[in-house]
Each structure stands twice: as structure tokens, then as C-alpha cells.
Amino acid sequence: MWSHLLHQRLAVLFGLAVVVNYPWERAQSRLYVLPDRAEVEWWMCAAASVADGLVVLLIFQISRLAIGQPDWYLRPGARGYTVLLLSGAVISVAVEWIAIYGAQWWAYSPHMPLVPGLNIGVAPLAQMLVLPPLICTLLAWWHRKIGKTV
């Protein structure tokens, strides 16, 4: 029973994460350039939102394991938010470093503000600090309003 409910909530979480991340991806797309200096297209932002959805699932699972409760998001408290923020920051820094400096899939435009010392973009770091708590809040709302009846 719990397994079915967990899978259902993970599916809702993933859907919420993709939908919530897409506008952020579109807004920050001008802060990136592709290797051939092409602009980032809408469909690339859609693909990035799907990847963001997977990252949010990972952050959620890390939080679930760290807190030890499958429904931790209903009352995350200081510990829940701390785990969300730390895991979001670590994953964001790793992804940016790999994509920018390792694989060189994209680069920052001159308009991207950088985090001093880390040399990664402020926008993608802020994205994984701001949106996962918001998405978990939306999941908790869904759980309380709709998820109990499904």
C-alpha cells in the first residue's frame, strides 16, 4: 500500500517539478549560450525542465532518506528545509560544473551573474534553492486536498 502511494506521490512530484521549472528555464535561457553561440530554444528549456524534474526527485529522495519518513514533506520543519537546501545546492553546483567546465554543453552569457569562488551561475543555483521547497509545498497541498482520496 505505502509503495503504491509513494509511487503516486513521486509521479505528482515529478509533474509539478517539470511544470514549475519550465518558466524558470525560459527566463534564465538568455543567460546561457550554446557552443555554436546559438540561442537556447523553447524545446531545450522543456528538456531541461524534465531533467530538473529528475533532480527534484533525487532531492526529495535524499530528504526522505535523511529524515526517515515517507511523508516528511507534510511538515518538513527546519531539518527538512535544511536537507532540501543543502542537497539542492550540492547537486546544482555539481551539474553546473560538469555541464559548463567538464562536458562544455553550454556556457554562460556575459549577463549571467556568477557565485564568487564557485564560478557557477547564480540563476541555476537559486533555482535549486527556491523551487524544490516550493514544489514540496505544492505536493503537500496536493496530498492534503486530493491525494488522500486517490
N, C-alpha and C positions, 0 to 999 in steps of 0.2 A: 504493500500500500504506500509506504513512505517513498519507495523508489519511483512509483508512478507519479506521485505528487511532485517529487523533486525534479523529475524529467519535464513535467508540465511547466513548473516554475522556471526551469532553465530555458525552455523554449520561449516563454514570455519574456524573460530577461534578455535573451538574445535579440528578439524582435524589438523590444524597447531600445536596446543599445544601438541597433542599426539605425532606427528612426531618429533617435536623439543625436547621434553622432554625425549624421549626414549634413545638417545645416552648419555645424562647426567645420566640417571638412570643406564645404563650399566656401565658407567665409575665410578660412585660412589658406585656401588654394593659391591665392595670389602671393603668398609668402614663400612659395616653392617654385623651383624651375626644374624641368626635366633635363637629362643630359644633352639633348639636342636643342635646348633652350625653348622647347615648345611649352605652351601653357598647359596647365592641368585641366583636363576636360571633366564634365559633369560625371561621366561614367567612371572615371578614375576615382572621383570622390565617392561614388556609390560603392566601388570595390573596396576603397579604404574604410568605408563605414562597416562593411561586412567584416573586415579584419579587426576593426575596433570592437565590433560585437564579440568576436572571439577573445580579444584581450579582456573585455569586461567579464566574460565567462570565467576566464582564468583568475582575474582579481576576485571575483565572487567566490570561486572555489578555494582560493588561498584564504580568504576571510572565513569561510565555513570551516575549514580545517583548523585554522588558528584559534577560532572561538569555540569550536566543538559543538555547534548547534546548527541543524539544517535550516532553521528559520531565524537565524541571527539578525537578518535584515529588518525584522519587525521592530526590534528595539536594539539598534546597533550600539548605542552608548559610546563612550569615549574610546573603548577598546576597538569596537567595530570600525569607527571612523579612522582611528589610527592605522589599523591594518589596511583599510581601503586606500588611505593616502600614501602610506609607505610602499605598498605593493604597486600602486599606480605610478608613483614616481620612479621606482626602480625599473619597472617594465618600460615606461616611456623613455627613460634615458638609454636603456639597452637597445630598444627598437631604433631610436634616432641615431645612435652611434653606429649600429650595424648598417642601416639604410643609407646614411649620409657618408660616413667615412669608410665603411667596410665594402659594402656592395655597390655604393655610389649610384643607387637607383634614382635619386633626386638630389637636389642641392637647395640651399636657402637662397631666396632672393635677397637683394640688399635691404629690403624692408623688414625682414624677419629680425625681431629683437632676440638677442642671444643671452642665455644664462651665463653670467661670468663664472669662469673656472670649469664649467662643463662643456661650453661651446656647443650647446644644443639650443634649439628654438624654444622661446618662451611659450608660444601658442600650443605646440603639441604637449608640452609638459603640463600646462594649465588645463588642457583638455582632459588628461587622465587624472587630474586632481579634482576638477569640478564636476565632470559628467558622471563618473561611477557613483558618487554619493547621491546625485540627483536620480539616476536610473534605479538605484536600490530603493530610494524613497518611492518612486513610481511603482516598483514591484511590490512594496509593502502596501501601497494603496490598492493595487490590483488584488493582492492576496486578501485584504480585508473586505473589499467590496464585491469581488467577482470570484476569486479563486476558491473560496470556501464552498461555493455552490457547484463548481465544475467537477 
